[in-house]
Amino acid sequence: MARLRFSQAVDKALAEGMARDDRIVVLGEDVRMLRAGLLASFGPGRILGAPISEAGFVGAGVGAAMAGLRPVIEVWMVEFITCAMDAVLNHMAKLEAFSGGRWKCPLVIRTGCGGGYGDGGQHGQTLWGLLGGIPGLAVVVPSTPAMAYGLMKSALALDGPVFFLEHKLLSEQYLEYLGRLGRDTVKFDVPAEGTAGEVPEDMPPVPIGKAEVVHNGTDITIVSLAVGVHRSLQAAQILQAEGLSCEVIDLRTVRPLDAETVVSSVSRTGRLLVVDEDYRECGLSGEVAALALEAGLTPRFARVCLEDTLPYSRALEEKSLPNVGRIVAAARKITQERKE
């Protein structure tokens, strides 16, 4: 068992996959610098640098996947995928359905997401709800190095397009880059448990579409993903001292959602709190609530989300994101409402 940092775990899964399958190639911005270890192992024929034109190289990745390769396309931040939405929304996501299954598009888009470091609403969004609303895509969001390793192994094996989202506060490569640029005095609330951890050598793939209960409880179900899982676990400790037992679920996958795990927990606790760094309106938090309602449950419900455009100011950003204080307050509120 090795102790790896987040990006190291993802690259380990990539290296193993590339060693087994020579159809896997890496394509994107600055990949020969970012994936120097992979470049040394597999050469420039499989680690392919691209110009800063997401529409160009994401579109090229779709064609490469149709032609028989299994590209891993790197987009530096998830917001930049909007420059290639035609390739995402109208091509890779619909190819299999429109062809009656005769064409596949086995590719992975690896990209950074999330705020918490003072970069504003054009660079600090998560957008997993937007992407998860597109039929034909799988969207995975790991919260620990081990999970990142296991989910990447599954993503590389899937015969369809997968968005692999790395939260920037977990990935050392983003932290090392973003921590410079004049931000030496800015404090980042980085979850230590998510940035480095043990990754078993024989760890099997983590199933796409299967959530994990990371903390057992009886009074309230808290559902989250990525950095939100670590914030939720911190909140659960605070609430435990007040006599409130929290069950924390790490979704791990936005699409497909694991209805069974969520419904099973909520049916026991009777309360559901969704902690989601994405936008509140028309997003993941409402979709998780619908899982419970469609199963015939009527839990007390609350959500802690990003309510509006993410501010550039670090102080305002911290208040806007789903922090531990907001999670604790929301849990207290729906618990008190049930008692009344």
N, C-alpha and C positions, 0 to 999 in steps of 0.2 A: 504494500500500500504506500503510495507516494502522497506527500503534501504538496498540492499545486495551487497556484493562483488561478483566478478565473479564466483569463485568456489562455494560460498555459494548458488548462484542461480542455478547452475547445480545440486548441491546436493539436493536442495529443490525439483527440478523436479524429481530427482531419488527417494527421500523419498515418494513423492506423488504417483509415479508410483508403487513402491514396496508395498505400503499400499493397492493399488487397485488390484494388480496382483501378486500373490505369485510365479509366474513363473519367475519373474525378479530376477536375482542374480548378484552379483558383483564379478568378478574374476580378479586377477592380482597381480602384485608386490606391496608389502607394503600396500595393500588396508585396512588392519585392523588398520593401523596407519593413513593413509590418510583419510579414511572414518570412523573415530572413532564414529561420530554421528550416522551414519547408522548402524554401528556394535552394538551400544548401543540399537538402536531401533529394529533391526531385527535379531540380533544374528549371531553367527559364522556359522550357517548353510546356511546363504544367503550372507555373506560377506566372500569370500573364498580367503585366501592368497595363492599365488603360488610361486614356486621357480623361480629364474631368468633364465627362459628358454622360450623365446617368442614362439619359434616353438612348444614347448610342450603345453603351456596353451592357445595359440590362436587356435591351432588345437583341443584341448579339448573343447574350446568354440563352434567350429563348430559342433562337435558331440553333444554337449549339446543342441544346437539350433535345430538340426535335431530331437533330441529325445523329444522335447516339451518345453524346457526351453527358456527363453529370456535373455541370458547373456549380461551383460555390462562388457566388457573386458578392463582392464586398462593397457596400455603400457606407460611407463614413458615418453619416447620421441619418436616422429614419426620415427626417424631414426632406432629405434630398431625393427620396424615392418618388416624391410628387413630380419630379422632373421626368419620371419614366412611367407615369401612371397608365399610359396607353398600353405599354407592354405588360404591365401588371394586371390591370382591370379587364382589358379587352382581348388579351392574348394568352398569357400563361394560365390564368385562372379559368378560362373557358375552353381551352383547347381540347381537353379530354371529353367534356360534355358535348361540344359541338361536333366532334368526330365520332361520337358513339363509342368512345373508348379505343378507337384505332390509333390515335396519337396520344402520346404522353409527354409531359414536360417535367422531367425529374431534375429539379434544380433547387438550390438553397440560396436565399438572400440573407447574408449575415450583416447586421447593422446595429449601431449603438442607438440607445434611446434614453429618455428620462432626464430630469433636472436635478437641482440640488447643488449647483455649483456656480450659479450666477451668470448664465449665458443667454437668458431671455427666451421668449416664446417662439423664436424661429429655430432654436437649437435644442431646447430642453423638453420637448414633448415626448410622449410615448407612442401615441397613435395606434396602439394595438387594437383598440375598439374599431377604428376605421378599417384597418386591414382585416380584422376578424369578421367584418360584415360582408366580405366578398366571397361568394361561393366558389369553391375550387381551390382555395388557399388553405394551408395549415399554418397556424401562428403559434410559436412556442416561445416561452419567456422563462428561462431558468433563474433560480435564486441562489444557487450555490455552485462551486466548481464541480462537484460530483454530478449534480443534476445537469450542468452544462455539458459535461462529457457524455453522459448517457443520452441526453436529448439530441446532441449532434450526431451520435451514432445512429439514432433512429431517423433523423432528418436525411442523412446520406443514403439510407436504404429505401426511403419512400419514393414511389414512382409518380411524384407530383410535386408542385411547387410548395416550398416551406419558407416562411419568414422566421428567422432565428434572431431574436431581439436580445441584445446584451445591455442591461442597464449600466449607464456610465459610472455610477457610484459603486459598482461591483467589479468592473473591469480595470485592471491595473494599467492597461495601455491607454485607456481614456483618462484615467486619473493622473498619470504621469504627464500626459500632454496638456490636459486642461488645468492641472494644478500650477502650471507655469503661466505664461501670458499675463503677467502682472497680478496674479491672484495669490501671491505668496502670503498675504495677510488674511485671506478668506478661509473660514473654517468650513470644512465639509463634514456632514454627519454620515460617515461611511460605516455600514454594518460590517464589523470585523468577521463575523461568522459567514458572510457571503463572499468576501474577497479572497479567502484562502481556506483550504480544507483538504481532508483526506479523500483521495480518489483510489478505490481498489483497482488493482491491476486486472482482475477478471470481472469487473463490473459489467453487467449486461446492459443493453440499451434500455433507456427509460421510455416506456410506451407513450406515444403521442395521443393525447386525449384522455389521459388518466391523471386525476388530481391526487394529492397526498395529504393525509391528516398529519400535521407536524406537531400538534399539541392537543392532547385529549382534554375535553371539558364537558360540562353538563348544562350550563346555564345559557350560553350564547354561542352561536357559530360566527366566526369571523373568517371571511373569504378574501384572499388577496393573492398577489403574485409579485415576483421580483423583490425590490427593496421593501415594498409594502408588507411582505411576509415577516421580515425582520422587525419592522416597526410594530406589527401586530403582536409578535411574540413579546416585545418589550411591554406593550400595553397589557398583555395578558398577565404578566408578572405583577404589574401595579394593581390590576383589578383582583388578582388572586388574594393579595393582602387585604382587600376590602370584602372578601368573601364571595367574589363572583368568579365562577369557573368557566373559562373560555376554551372553546375548541377552535383551533386555527387550521384552516385548510389552505394549502398552496395549490392554486389551480394548475400551474406549470404550463398549461395549454389554454389559449384563448379560443382557438377553433381547431378541432372540435372541443366543446365544453363537456366536462364530466358531470352530467346531471345526477348520476347515481350517488356519487360521494356527497355532493352538496345536499341533495334531498334526504339522504339517510341521516346526515347530521342534524339538519334543521328539524326533521320530524321528531328528534329527541330533545332538542334544546328549546324549540318554539320561538327563537329569536335569530335574526339574520342581520349581520353587519358586513357590508362590502367595502373594502378599502382598496381604492382604485386611483392610481396616479393619472389616469386618463380623464378626459372630459366627462362631466356628469350627464349632460343631455345626450340622449340617443346612443348610449355607449354600453360598455360591458356591465356596469353595475346594475342597470335595468334588466339586462339579459339574465343575470344571475338571479335576480328577484323573480323573473318570469319562470325560471326552472322550478322554484318552490310553488308558485301559484298554479302552474299547469299540473303539478303533482297533487293538487288538492289541499295544499297546506296554507295556513293563514298566519304566518309568523309576524311578530313585531319586526319592522324593517327599518333600517337606516343605512346611509352610505356616506362615506367620507371620500370625496373626489376633488379633482381640480375643477373649480366652478367657472373659471373664465380664462382669458388669455394669460399665460404665465408671465409674471412681471420680471423685468430685468434686475431690479434691485434685489440683492441677496436677502435682505431683511424681509421684504414683501414676498419674495419667492418662498421663503421658509414658512410664512404664515399661510400661503396658498396651497402648498403641498400637503398630502395626508401625513401629518406628523403625529407623534405619539400622543400629544395632548389632545388633538382633535379626535383621535380614535378612542381614547379613554372617555372623553366627554360624551361621544355618541353612544358608546356602550352603556354608560351610566343612564343616559336618557331613556333608551328603550327598555332597559331593565326596570327602571322606576315606573314607566308607563304600564308595563305588564302587572306590576304589583298593585297599581291603582285600579 
